[in-house]
Amino acid sequence: MIDAIKNVASLSAVRGLGSIATDLSSSSSNAPTPGATLGNATGTSFASVMSNVAKDTINTLKEAENASFAGIKGTMNTREVVDKVMQADQTLQTAIALRDKVVTAFLDITKMQI
């Protein structure tokens, strides 16, 4: 069921951004130059951050789904199942709010006059 959401992670495959380094350990020791943007200073891009958010959301939802099945089988404590499901609910609500903000920003940009 959750595997259908994996397609969201494909949003990170934005054309032209494949060469951006995502290794934080090598870029964290470098001091940012005055003209550098935040994404370039930390070695991450907006696309990689959104990809990581999507992957974390998918993993949290999968954990909750597996916990639900384990609870039904009786192999997991009810408290643990509730914790996992509540965590997944909070993560999903955050992802929905983030999506709404991105859509609103996109619509605001499209309404701008050139």
C-alpha positions in Angstrom: 0.0 0.0 0.0 2.7 2.5 1.0 4.9 1.4 -2.0 2.7 3.5 -4.2 4.0 6.6 -2.4 7.5 5.8 -3.5 6.9 7.8 -6.7 7.1 11.0 -4.6 10.8 10.3 -4.0 11.3 10.5 -7.8 10.8 14.3 -7.5 14.4 14.5 -6.4 15.5 13.5 -9.9 15.3 17.1 -11.2 17.1 17.6 -14.4 20.5 19.4 -14.0 20.8 18.9 -10.3 22.4 15.4 -10.4 25.9 16.9 -10.0 25.2 18.7 -6.7 27.2 17.1 -3.8 25.2 15.9 -0.9 28.1 14.9 1.4 27.7 17.1 4.4 30.9 15.9 6.1 33.2 17.3 3.4 31.5 20.6 3.0 30.8 21.3 6.7 34.4 22.4 7.3 34.4 24.9 4.5 33.4 28.4 5.6 30.8 29.9 3.3 31.9 32.7 1.0 30.0 36.0 1.2 28.4 35.4 -2.2 27.4 31.8 -1.6 23.9 30.8 -1.1 22.8 28.7 1.9 22.3 25.6 -0.3 25.8 25.9 -1.8 27.4 26.6 1.6 26.0 23.4 3.2 26.3 21.2 0.2 22.6 20.6 0.0 20.0 21.7 -2.5 16.3 22.2 -2.2 15.7 19.1 -4.3 17.8 17.0 -2.0 16.1 18.3 1.1 12.7 17.6 -0.3 13.9 14.1 -1.4 15.1 13.4 2.1 11.8 14.6 3.6 9.9 12.4 1.2 12.0 9.3 2.0 11.7 9.9 5.7 8.0 10.3 5.4 7.7 7.0 3.4 9.9 5.2 5.9 7.8 6.4 8.9 4.6 5.4 7.2 6.0 2.0 6.4 7.1 1.5 10.0 3.6 2.4 11.2 2.0 0.0 8.7 4.3 -2.8 9.8 3.6 -2.0 13.4 -0.1 -2.1 12.7 0.3 -5.6 11.2 2.4 -6.7 14.1 -0.2 -5.4 16.5 -2.9 -7.3 14.7 -0.8 -10.5 14.9 -0.1 -9.8 18.6 3.6 -9.6 18.3 3.9 -6.0 19.2 2.6 -4.1 22.3 -0.4 -1.9 21.8 1.4 1.1 23.2 4.2 0.7 20.6 1.7 0.4 17.8 -0.1 3.6 18.9 3.2 5.4 19.2 4.2 4.4 15.7 0.8 5.3 14.2 0.8 8.7 16.0 4.3 9.4 14.7 3.2 8.5 11.2 0.1 10.7 11.5 2.3 13.7 12.6 4.7 13.1 9.8 2.0 12.9 7.3 0.3 16.1 8.5 3.7 17.8 8.3 4.2 16.6 4.7 0.7 17.8 3.7 1.4 21.2 5.3 4.7 21.4 3.4 3.0 20.4 0.2 0.3 23.1 0.7 3.0 25.7 1.3 4.9 24.8 -1.9 1.7 24.8 -3.9 0.7 28.2 -2.5 4.2 29.6 -3.3 4.0 28.2 -6.8 0.6 29.8 -7.3 1.9 33.1 -6.0 4.8 33.0 -8.4 2.6 32.3 -11.3 0.4 35.2 -10.4 3.3 37.7 -10.6 3.4 40.0 -13.5 6.4 40.1 -15.6 
